C-alpha cells in the first residue's frame, strides 16, 4: 500500500508519518536515512521486503513474471543484470532496491504507473513515497519548505485531474511511467531512465492476422491474471456491468475453465448497466451481487476521508467514489484480487482519431468533458508545452499517458489499501500491439467485435449498454452508439431522466443534501484558504458555472480539499 524513503541531510530528528493508520510493515534505518513501507495482508508473495548481500528490495503489486517470482529471484536478477532487469517484469507494481555496496537507491514502476511514486530532490537531500501525503505531512512536521503548484490547482478545477507528472506541490513530481529513478548517495544526484514508451508507429499487418494475434495475447493475459488469483484463493471476484470490457474478461475466464466466479455491479437500480449485468450473471451462473446507489447519498458522506485521502486528491472524487464506497461496504476477505475490464475500450479504438487537433480542442480533453470558462485554461502555464507534445504524438497517446495514467487508474488506487485490482487489458505486449494497429481497423472498435465474433461469439449474445442491443451486427454498433449518444444527450440537456449507472445530474437535482454539502465545503474552505486572490476569484467562477452533471463543483471541491490535505496542519 505504501512505500517511503527519506534520505535527507538532517535525518536524526526527522518525524515520519506514513499515510493511513497502520504501522509500518518494515522500516530500515540507516545513517543515510530511513526506508519503510506497509502492505495489505493479501498476496504476501507479491508484496515483500527482503534483504541479502547488502541489497534491500521492496516490491508492491501483482507480479506476473514467469522467471522472476520469489524475493530471492529479484536479488539474483539484480546481481546478474543490474537494475535494467526491471524492464523484464510483468504485472502491476512499484518498488525500490537499495544497494548499500554501491550506495545507490533505485525506484521503479510498471508501464502504466499503476502505483505512483512521488519524489523530492533538493539540496536538502532526497525523499520518496507512494502517497503524496506521506511527503507533505513529513515536510510540515519537519518545517521543510514547499509551495503550492498553481497549475495543478487549475488543472484539477478545470480538467478534473492533473497532467504531466505534476502534483499540488511544486517541489514534488510523480515518477514517469515505465521508469527507473536512481539516486546516488555519494554525489546526491538523481538519474531517470525510461524502459518503456508508448510508440504510435503503425505496423503493416493483415486484418485477419491481427485478430488471431489479439486472441492469443488477450486470452493469455486473462489466464495469467486469473492464475495469479488461484495462487491465493479459488474464489474469483469480478466487476460486471452493461459495458463490454468487464464481460469479456469474465466470460472468457469462465470459458477457460475458471469456476466459482462472484460478480458485482453497482449504480442506479433502473440503469441498463444493472439490468444487463444481472442478465449476464444469471445466464452464466455467476454468484452475483447488485449494490444500488440510488439517490447518490455516498457522494456527500465524509468526502475528505473517504475519497480525498485515499487518492491524495489527484482525481476529482466523484469519478472514483462509486467504486470506493461500494467495495468498502462489502466483505472481501474471501478474495485476493478484483478483476476488471479497465481500459479495454482504449486498446480497441475509443481514442483513435486521425488528425485530431488537441490544441483546438483543449477545452474538451479533460475528465470533466468540457471546460466552460475556457479562457481560464490560459492560467495553466505548462499547458502549451503539454499540448504541443500531444499535437505531435496524437490523441490516442494522450489518452494513455494522461487520461489513463493520471486519471482512470485512480479508481484502482482508491481501493489499493485493502485489495488489488487488475485488468487483462493492462498487459504491456497487448497494449503495444493494439497501438501499432492501423487506425482504420479500430474505427468504431470493429476489430474488437470481429475478434469476438470469430473466437468468442457467446460474449455478443447479451445487450451492450452503449447501443441497448446485442453488438452482433456492424450496423447496430455504428448507428446504435450514435442514437444512444444523441438521445441520451438530449435528455441530459433538457434535464430529463436519462440512463446512466451514475446519473449525477439527476441525483443532485433530487437529493438536495449533496449540493448543500458541496456548498458548505466550498464556503468553508474558501474562507480559510490562504490562496492568492486571483485563484480564489477563478475558483469561485468555475464552481458557480453551469456545467453538465455539476462536474465543475466536484472538481473544485476536490482541489480545495486536496490543498487542505497537503498544506494545512
C-alpha positions in Angstrom: 0.0 0.0 0.0 2.7 2.5 0.9 6.4 2.7 0.4 8.6 5.6 1.6 12.1 6.7 2.0 13.8 9.8 3.5 17.5 10.4 2.7 17.7 14.0 3.9 20.6 15.9 5.4 19.0 16.1 8.8 17.7 12.6 9.4 18.3 12.3 13.2 15.4 14.4 14.2 13.1 13.5 11.3 9.4 12.8 12.1 7.8 10.5 9.6 4.1 9.7 9.4 3.2 7.2 6.6 -0.2 7.5 5.0 -3.0 5.6 6.7 -3.3 4.4 10.3 -1.4 1.1 10.0 2.1 0.7 11.4 5.0 0.1 9.0 5.3 -3.5 7.9 9.1 -2.8 7.7 11.4 0.1 8.4 15.1 0.1 7.7 17.0 2.8 9.5 20.5 3.7 8.3 23.0 6.5 8.7 21.8 8.0 5.4 18.1 7.9 6.5 15.2 5.6 6.6 13.3 3.3 4.2 10.0 1.8 5.0 6.6 0.6 3.9 3.4 -1.2 4.8 1.3 -3.7 2.7 -2.1 -5.2 2.6 -2.4 -8.7 4.0 -3.4 -10.3 0.7 -0.9 -11.8 -1.8 2.2 -11.9 0.5 4.4 -13.3 -2.2 3.7 -10.2 -4.3 4.3 -7.7 -1.5 7.5 -8.1 0.3 10.6 -6.6 1.8 13.8 -8.7 1.5 17.5 -8.2 2.3 20.5 -10.2 1.2 24.2 -9.5 0.4 23.8 -5.8 1.2 20.8 -5.4 -1.1 17.4 -4.5 0.2 14.3 -4.8 -2.1 10.7 -3.8 -1.6 8.1 -4.8 -4.1 4.4 -3.9 -4.0 1.9 -5.1 -6.6 1.0 -8.2 -8.6 4.0 -9.9 -10.2 3.1 -11.8 -13.4 6.8 -12.5 -14.5 7.4 -16.2 -15.3 11.1 -16.4 -14.4 11.3 -13.9 -11.5 8.8 -15.0 -8.9 10.2 -15.1 -5.4 12.1 -12.4 -3.5 15.4 -14.2 -4.0 14.8 -14.2 -7.7 14.8 -10.4 -7.7 18.1 -10.3 -5.9 19.7 -12.7 -8.3 18.3 -10.8 -11.3 19.7 -7.6 -9.9 23.1 -9.1 -9.2 23.2 -10.6 -12.7 21.8 -7.8 -14.9 21.8 -4.8 -12.7 18.8 -2.6 -12.3 17.9 -3.0 -16.0 16.2 -6.3 -15.1 13.2 -4.2 -14.1 12.3 -4.0 -17.8 11.6 -7.8 -17.8 9.0 -7.6 -15.1 5.3 -8.0 -16.0 2.3 -7.1 -14.0 1.4 -4.0 -11.9 4.0 -2.8 -9.4 6.3 -0.3 -7.9 9.2 -0.7 -5.5 12.7 0.1 -4.6 16.1 -1.5 -4.4 18.8 -0.1 -2.0 22.3 -1.3 -2.9 24.4 -0.5 0.2 27.5 -1.8 -1.6 27.3 0.9 -4.3 25.4 3.4 -2.2 22.6 3.7 -4.7 18.8 3.7 -4.3 16.7 2.6 -7.3 13.0 3.4 -7.6 10.9 1.7 -10.3 7.3 1.3 -11.5 5.4 -0.5 -14.2 4.5 0.6 -17.7 1.2 2.2 -16.6 2.4 3.7 -13.3 -0.5 1.8 -11.7 1.2 2.5 -8.4 2.5 6.1 -8.1 5.9 7.0 -6.7 6.2 10.7 -5.7 9.7 12.1 -5.2 11.5 15.1 -3.9 15.1 16.2 -4.6 16.8 19.3 -3.5 19.9 20.5 -1.6 18.3 19.1 1.5 18.5 15.5 0.0 16.1 13.0 -1.4 12.7 11.6 -0.4 10.0 9.5 -2.0 6.7 7.9 -1.1 3.8 6.1 -2.8 1.5 8.6 -1.2 1.9 12.3 -1.7 0.5 13.0 1.8 3.4 11.0 3.3 5.8 13.6 1.9 3.6 16.6 2.6 2.9 15.6 6.2 6.6 14.9 6.8 7.5 18.3 5.3 5.0 20.0 7.5 6.2 18.3 10.7 9.8 19.0 9.9 9.4 22.5 8.6 10.7 21.7 5.1 9.6 24.5 2.8 7.4 23.6 -0.1 5.0 25.6 -2.3 1.6 25.2 -4.0 1.6 24.4 -7.7 -0.9 26.8 -9.2 -1.0 24.9 -12.5 -2.2 21.8 -10.6 -5.0 23.7 -8.9 -6.3 25.0 -12.3 -5.9 21.6 -13.9 -7.9 19.9 -11.2 -10.6 22.6 -11.2 -11.0 22.7 -15.0 -10.0 19.2 -16.2 -10.7 17.0 -13.1 -7.2 15.6 -12.9 -3.5 16.7 -13.0 -1.5 16.3 -16.2 2.2 15.9 -16.9 3.5 14.1 -13.7 2.8 17.2 -11.7 1.4 17.3 -8.2 -0.1 20.0 -6.0 3.5 20.7 -4.7 6.0 22.4 -6.9 8.9 20.5 -5.4 7.4 17.1 -5.8 6.8 15.1 -9.0 5.5 11.7 -10.0 7.9 9.2 -11.4 7.0 8.8 -15.1 5.5 5.5 -16.2 7.9 2.7 -17.1 10.8 4.4 -15.4 13.7 3.7 -13.1 15.0 6.5 -10.9 18.5 6.1 -9.4 19.6 8.2 -6.5 23.4 8.2 -6.0 24.0 8.8 -2.3 27.6 9.7 -2.9 27.0 12.7 -5.1 23.4 13.2 -4.2 22.3 13.2 -7.8 19.3 11.5 -9.5 19.0 10.0 -12.9 15.7 8.8 -14.5 15.8 6.3 -17.4 12.8 5.0 -19.3 12.4 1.3 -20.2 9.1 1.7 -21.9 7.4 4.3 -24.1 4.1 4.4 -26.0 5.0 4.2 -29.6 2.2 5.0 -32.1 4.1 3.8 -35.2 1.7 1.9 -37.3 2.9 -1.5 -38.4 1.6 -3.2 -41.5 -0.5 -6.4 -40.8 -3.5 -8.0 -42.3 -6.8 -7.7 -40.6 -7.3 -11.5 -40.1 -3.8 -12.0 -38.7 -4.3 -9.1 -36.3 -7.5 -10.7 -35.0 -5.6 -14.0 -34.4 -2.8 -12.2 -32.5 -5.4 -10.4 -30.3 -6.9 -13.8 -29.5 -3.5 -15.2 -28.4 -2.4 -12.2 -26.4 -5.6 -11.4 -24.7 -6.6 -14.9 -23.7 -3.0 -15.4 -22.4 -3.4 -12.2 -20.3 -6.7 -13.3 -18.9 -5.2 -16.7 -17.9 -2.2 -15.0 -16.2 -4.4 -12.8 -14.2 -6.8 -15.5 -13.0 -4.0 -18.0 -12.4 -2.4 -15.4 -10.1 -5.7 -15.2 -8.3 -5.7 -19.0 -7.9 -2.4 -18.9 -6.0 -4.2 -17.2 -3.1 -7.9 -18.0 -3.5 -10.1 -20.3 -5.5 -12.9 -17.8 -5.3 -12.9 -15.2 -8.1 -14.3 -11.7 -7.8 -15.1 -9.7 -10.9 -16.8 -6.4 -11.7 -19.6 -6.7 -14.2 -21.7 -4.0 -16.0 -23.6 -3.4 -19.1 -20.3 -2.5 -20.9 -18.2 -4.8 -23.0 -14.8 -5.0 -21.3 -15.6 -6.5 -17.9 -17.9 -9.1 -19.5 -15.1 -10.0 -22.0 -12.8 -10.7 -19.1 -15.3 -12.7 -17.0 -16.9 -14.7 -19.8 -13.6 -15.7 -21.4 -12.3 -16.6 -18.0 -15.3 -18.9 -17.5 -14.6 -20.4 -21.0 -11.0 -21.0 -20.0 -12.2 -23.2 -17.1 -12.2 -20.8 -14.1 -15.1 -21.5 -11.7 -16.7 -20.1 -8.5 -16.9 -16.7 -10.1 -18.5 -14.0 -7.9 -19.6 -10.9 -9.8 -20.6 -7.4 -8.7 -22.4 -4.4 -10.3 -23.3 -1.1 -8.7 -25.1 2.0 -9.6 -28.6 3.3 -10.3 -31.0 0.4 -9.9 -33.0 1.1 -13.1 -30.0 1.6 -15.3 -29.2 -0.6 -18.3 -25.8 -1.3 -16.6 -27.5 -3.0 -13.7 -30.1 -4.9 -15.8 -27.6 -6.2 -18.4 -25.1 -7.2 -15.7 -27.8 -9.2 -13.8 -28.9 -10.9 -17.0 -25.3 -11.9 -17.9 -24.7 -13.2 -14.3 -27.9 -15.2 -14.3 -27.3 -16.9 -17.6 -23.6 -17.6 -16.9 -24.2 -18.9 -13.4 -22.1 -16.3 -11.6 -22.7 -15.7 -7.9 -23.9 -12.1 -8.4 -24.4 -9.1 -6.1 -26.0 -5.8 -7.0 -25.2 -2.8 -4.9 -27.7 0.0 -5.5 -26.5 3.6 -5.3 -29.9 5.2 -5.8 -30.1 8.8 -4.7 -26.3 9.2 -4.6 -26.0 9.6 -0.8 -22.5 8.3 -1.0 -21.4 11.5 -2.8 -21.6 13.6 0.4 -20.6 11.1 3.1 -17.3 12.2 4.7 -15.8 13.3 1.3 -12.5 14.2 2.8 -11.6 10.9 4.4 -13.5 8.6 2.1 -12.3 9.9 -1.3 -9.7 12.7 -1.0 -7.3 11.0 1.4 -7.1 7.6 -0.4 -6.2 9.3 -3.8 -4.2 12.3 -2.4 -6.9 14.4 -4.1 -5.3 13.7 -7.5 -8.6 12.9 -9.3 -12.0 14.7 -8.9 -13.6 12.5 -6.4 -17.0 11.6 -7.9 -15.4 9.5 -10.6 -13.8 7.1 -8.1 -16.3 7.4 -5.3 -18.9 4.8 -6.5 -16.2 2.0 -6.7 -14.5 3.0 -3.4 -17.8 3.4 -1.5 -19.2 0.1 -2.8 -16.2 -2.1 -2.1 -15.5 -0.7 1.3 -19.0 -1.7 2.3 -18.5 -5.4 1.2 -16.8 -8.3 2.8 -13.8 -9.0 0.6 -12.0 -11.4 2.8 -12.6 -14.5 0.6 -11.0 -12.7 -2.4 -7.4 -11.8 -3.2 -8.0 -9.5 -6.2 -10.7 -7.6 -8.0 -10.9 -8.5 -11.8 -12.0 -5.7 -14.1 -12.1 -4.8 -17.7 -10.4 -1.4 -17.2 -9.2 0.5 -20.3 -10.3 -2.2 -22.8 -12.2 0.3 -24.9 -9.0 2.4 -25.3 -7.0 -0.5 -26.7 -9.5 -1.1 -29.4 -10.1 2.4 -30.7 -12.2 4.6 -28.4 -9.5 7.4 -28.6 -8.1 6.5 -32.0 -8.8 9.7 -34.0 -6.9 10.7 -37.1 -5.9 14.3 -37.4 -7.4 15.3 -34.0 -6.3 18.9 -33.2 -5.7 18.7 -29.5 -4.8 22.4 -29.3 -8.0 23.5 -30.9 -10.0 21.1 -28.7 -8.1 21.8 -25.4 -11.4 22.6 -23.6 -12.7 19.1 -24.4 -9.8 16.8 -23.4 -10.3 16.7 -19.6 -12.2 14.3 -17.4 -14.9 16.9 -16.9 -15.9 16.5 -20.6 -15.6 20.2 -21.4 -14.4 23.4 -19.9 -16.9 26.3 -19.8 -14.7 29.2 -18.7 -12.2 28.1 -21.4 -10.2 31.3 -21.1 -9.0 30.2 -17.7 -7.0 27.4 -19.4 -4.6 30.2 -20.2 -3.8 30.3 -16.5 -2.1 26.9 -16.8 1.5 28.0 -17.7 2.6 24.4 -18.6 -0.4 23.6 -20.8 1.0 25.0 -24.1 4.1 22.7 -23.8 1.9 19.7 -22.9 -0.5 20.3 -25.8 2.4 20.7 -28.3 3.7 17.3 -27.3 0.4 15.6 -27.9 -0.2 17.5 -31.1 2.8 15.6 -32.3 2.2 12.3 -30.6 -1.6 12.1 -31.2 -4.8 11.9 -29.2 -4.5 8.1 -28.6 -1.1 8.5 -26.9 -2.5 11.4 -24.9 -5.3 9.1 -23.7 -2.7 6.5 -22.4 -0.1 8.9 -21.0 -2.5 11.4 -19.4 -6.1 10.2 -19.1 -5.3 6.6 -18.1 -2.2 7.1 -16.0 -3.2 10.3 -14.3 -7.0 9.8 -14.0 -8.6 6.4 -14.9 -6.2 4.3 -12.8 -7.0 6.3 -9.6 -10.1 4.1 -9.4 -7.8 1.2 -8.7 -5.6 3.3 -6.4 -8.6 4.4 -4.3 -9.1 0.8 -3.1 -5.5 -0.5 -3.2 -5.1 -0.1 0.6 -7.5 -3.1 1.1 -7.5 -5.0 -2.2 -5.7 -5.1 -5.5 -7.4 -4.6 -8.9 -6.1 -6.0 -12.2 -7.3 -6.0 -15.8 -6.1 -8.2 -18.7 -6.0 -5.0 -20.8 -3.1 -3.7 -18.7 -0.8 -6.3 -20.4 2.2 -4.4 -21.9 2.6 -6.5 -25.0 -1.1 -6.3 -25.8 -1.1 -2.5 -25.5 1.9 -2.2 -27.7 0.3 -4.4 -30.3 -3.0 -2.6 -30.3 -1.4 0.8 -30.6 0.5 -0.4 -33.6 -2.7 -1.4 -35.5 -3.8 0.6 -38.5 -6.4 3.2 -37.3 -8.9 2.0 -39.8 -9.0 -1.4 -38.0 -10.1 0.4 -34.8 -12.8 2.6 -36.3 -16.0 2.1 -34.3 -13.9 -0.6 -32.4 -14.8 -3.0 -35.2 -11.7 -5.2 -34.7 -12.8 -5.8 -31.1 -16.2 -7.1 -32.2 -14.9 -9.0 -35.2 -12.4 -10.8 -32.9 -15.2 -11.7 -30.5 -17.4 -12.8 -33.4 -14.7 -15.2 -34.6 -13.5 -16.6 -31.3 -16.0 -15.8 -28.5 -19.4 -15.2 -30.1 -21.1 -16.0 -26.8 -20.0 -12.6 -25.5 -22.1 -10.9 -28.1 -25.3 -12.7 -27.0 -26.0 -10.0 -24.4 -27.1 -6.4 -25.0 -24.4 -3.7 -24.8 -25.4 -0.6 -22.8 -23.9 1.8 -25.4 -26.4 0.6 -28.0 -29.0 -1.2 -25.9 -28.9 -4.1 -28.4 -26.7 -7.1 -28.9 -23.5 -5.9 -30.7 -23.6 -8.7 -33.2 -24.1 -6.6 -36.4 -21.9 -3.8 -37.7 -24.9 -1.5 -38.3 -26.0 -1.9 -34.7 -22.6 -0.9 -33.4 -22.2 2.1 -35.7 -25.7 3.6 -35.6 -26.6 2.4 -32.1 -23.9 4.4 -30.5 -24.8 7.5 -32.4 -28.5 7.1 -31.5 -27.8 6.5 -27.8 -25.3 9.4 -27.6 -27.7 12.0 -29.0 -30.9 10.5 -27.5 -29.4 10.4 -24.0 -27.6 13.7 -24.7 -30.9 15.4 -25.4 -32.4 14.1 -22.2 -29.4 15.4 -20.2 -29.6 18.8 -21.9 -33.3 19.2 -21.0 -32.8 17.8 -17.5 -35.0 14.8 -18.2 -34.4 11.3 -16.8 -31.5 9.7 -18.6 -30.0 6.2 -18.5 -26.7 6.0 -16.5 -25.3 3.9 -13.8 -24.3 7.1 -12.1 -26.8 9.9 -13.1 -25.1 12.7 -11.1 -27.3 15.3 -12.6 -30.5 13.6 -11.6 -29.1 12.8 -8.1 -28.0 16.3 -7.4 -31.3 17.8 -8.5 -33.4 15.4 -6.4 -31.1 14.9 -3.5 -30.6 18.4 -2.1 -28.3 17.2 0.6 -25.5 16.6 -1.9 -25.4 20.1 -3.2 -25.8 21.5 0.4 -22.7 19.6 1.5 -20.7 20.7 -1.6 -21.7 24.4 -1.0 -20.9 24.1 2.7 -17.4 22.7 2.0 -16.8 25.4 -0.7 -17.8 28.2 1.6 -15.8 26.9 4.5 -12.6 26.1 2.5 -12.6 29.4 0.5 -13.0 31.4 3.7 -9.9 29.9 5.4 -7.7 29.3 2.4 -4.6 31.5 2.1 -4.8 31.4 -1.6 -3.9 34.3 -3.9 -7.0 36.5 -4.7 -6.7 35.7 -8.4 -7.0 31.9 -7.8 -9.9 32.4 -5.3 -11.7 34.5 -7.8 -11.2 32.0 -10.6 -12.2 29.0 -8.4 -15.4 30.9 -7.5 -16.2 31.4 -11.2 -15.5 27.8 -12.0 -17.6 26.5 -9.1 -20.6 28.6 -9.9 -20.7 27.9 -13.7 -23.5 25.7 -15.0 -21.6 22.6 -16.2 -23.3 19.3 -17.0 -23.7 17.0 -14.0 -22.1 19.6 -11.8 -18.7 18.3 -12.7 -17.2 21.7 -12.1 -18.4 21.6 -8.5 -16.9 18.2 -7.8 -13.6 19.3 -9.4 -13.3 22.5 -7.4 -14.2 20.7 -4.1 -11.5 18.1 -4.8 -8.9 20.9 -5.4 -9.8 22.7 -2.2 -9.8 19.5 0.0 -6.5 18.4 -1.6 -5.0 21.7 -0.6 -6.3 21.1 2.9 -4.7 17.7 3.0 -1.3 18.7 1.8 -0.9 22.3 3.2 -2.9 22.6 6.4 -1.8 21.3 9.8 
